[in-house]
Amino acid sequence: MSFFFRIFLSFFLLGTWAMGISAKEPEWTAYVGIRKLDIPDQLFNVADYGAVSDGTTLNTVAIQAAIDSCAAKGGGKVVFNRGKYLTGSLYLKSNVELHVGEGVELLGSQNLVDYPEIRTRVAGVEMMWPSALINVLHQKNAAVTGSGVIDGQGKPFWDAYWTLREEYDRKKLRWIVDYDAKRPRTLLVDGCWDILIKDVTFKRAGFWTLHILYSSYVTIDGIRVRNNIDGHGPSTDGIDIDSSSWILVQNADVDCNDDNFCIKAGRDWDGLRVNRPTEYVVVQNCISRNGAGLITFGSETSGSIRHVLARNLKALGTRSGIRFKSATTRGGVVEDIHFEHITMDSVEIAIEITANWYPSYSYASLPKAYANRDVPDHWVTILEPVRPKDRGIPVFRNVSISHVMARNTKRAFYAEGLKESPLQNFFIENVYIEATEAGTIKYAKDWCFKGVTVDAKRRRKLRIRHSENVTL
C-alpha cells in the first residue's frame, strides 16, 4: 500500500468514524465516580503547624498535625505556601481536602523508615508493606487536588530493587523479589468511598503511583504522571484500579515504566480467597506515553474484572496498546469489556492477550536450598497452591473493540488463550492497524471481525491457530 494511499485511508476512516454512531452506552456509566464532595469552607495552612518549605526539613509531623486539626474541626482544606516540603507518610481524613497548589512540591522522603508498615494489598497479595506517601485509609468525602507536584523521589528505591533483583535472579527467586523489595506507593486509597484526585502532577514514584484498592465512587481527573525522570523505575505503574467499583478516570496523561492504566483484582490463592471484583469502571480521554500498556487488565484477575468502558484513549510510544494478561494460577473471569475510539502511534503490540504471562514471575516455586528454612509469611501465601487446579484457569470473554487506529506498530495481534479456556466472543469492528507483522491468534473461539484492516509490511497474513470460528 503506497504512502499516499495510507494517508488517504487514514483520513477517510477518521471521517467515517466521526460520523458513526457507537453502540448504546451502558446505563451504569452514569453512576461512576465521586457522587458528591462536600468540603467545609475553612483553610488550614501547614505553616501554622510548623512546616518549613526548604526542601530539606522533614515536615511529616507538621503536615499531619494540620490534617488532624482540620478533621477534628469538621473538615476543610489543608493548604501550603509556595515551596518544597519534604515529608514521609501522611494520612488523609474524611472531610479534608489536601490542596497542593501552584508552586508547591511535596517531596517524598528517601528513607524507608519514614513510611510505617501497614496491612495492605500489593500486586494482588495481602501483606505488610510500607505506607504510601499519601494514604487515604477507610475514609469518605476527601480529596487531593491542586496544580502542584507530588514527587516520590523514588530513585533510591529503584536502585535497591535492582540490587536485590540481581541476587534473587541467581537464586531462582524472580517470583518473590517484587514483594521483598519494599517500596512506597505515592498515593493509596484503600477502603474508601467518595474520593476525588484532581489536577496534581505526580513524579518519580517509588513503586505504583496511584493505587485505588477496595474502594468505591472515586474520580481521578486531570492528573499527570511523570515517573521516567532520573531513570526508569521498576513497577512504576501509573493508575491501578484494584478490586474497586464505580471508578472514573479521565483527562490523565501518564508516562511511567510499567502499566499506564491498569485494572486488577487479586493474585492466585489469596486473590481467590478475597474474591472481590473490579467492576463499573470508565477510563476516558487519557494519554499514555512510555509504559508497558495503554490500558491493561491483569495480571491479577482472581476476583474477576467486568463492566469496563475505555474510550478516547491515545498511546504514544507505549509498549502495548490494549493488553490482557493473566496466568494459570490466577483464575477469575474478565468479561463485558468495551474499547472505543483508541489511537496508537509507535506501540510494539496493538492488541496483546495472554493467559500464561511471564512464567518466572507468575509461578512460585521454592528452590531446594530453602526447603528446610523458615520463610516470610508472604512467601507462604504466594506459594499456597490453588486447589482444585482448574480454579486457577482464567477466562476472557465478551470483549468489544471498535474504532481503533494504530500506526508504526511492530505487531498487530498477539492473542493467546488456553486450550482449556479459549478467548471467547471478541467483537472487533472498524479497526485499522499499520504494522510490521500481522501477528498471531491462538486458542480463541467465536471472534467477529467487521471492517478490520491489518496493513502488514511483512508476515502479512494473520496466523490463526487452534481456534474455532475465528476468521479475518
Secondary structure, DSSP 8 states (H G I E B T S, - for coil): --HHHHHHHHHHHHHHHHH-------GGGGG-S-S-----S-EEEGGGGT---EEEEE-HHHHHHHHHHHHHTT-EEEE--SEEEEE--EEE-TTEEEE--TTEEEEE-S-GGGS-EEEEEETTEEEEEE--SEEEES-EEEEEE-SSEEE---HHHHHHHHHHHHHHHHTT-HHHHHHHS----SEEEES-EEEEEES-EEE--SS-SEEEES-EEEEEES-EEE--SSS--TT--SEEEES-EEEEEES-EEE-SSEEEEEE---HHHHHHH---EEEEEEEEEEE-SSSEEEEE-S--TT-EEEEEEEEEEEES-SEEEEEE--TTT--EEEEEEEEEEEEES-SEEEEEESS--HHHHS----GGGTTS---HHHHHHH---SSGGGG--EEEEEEEEEEEEEEEEEEEEEE-BTTB-EEEEEEEEEEEEEEEEEEEESEEEEEEEEEEEEESSS-S-EEES-EEE--
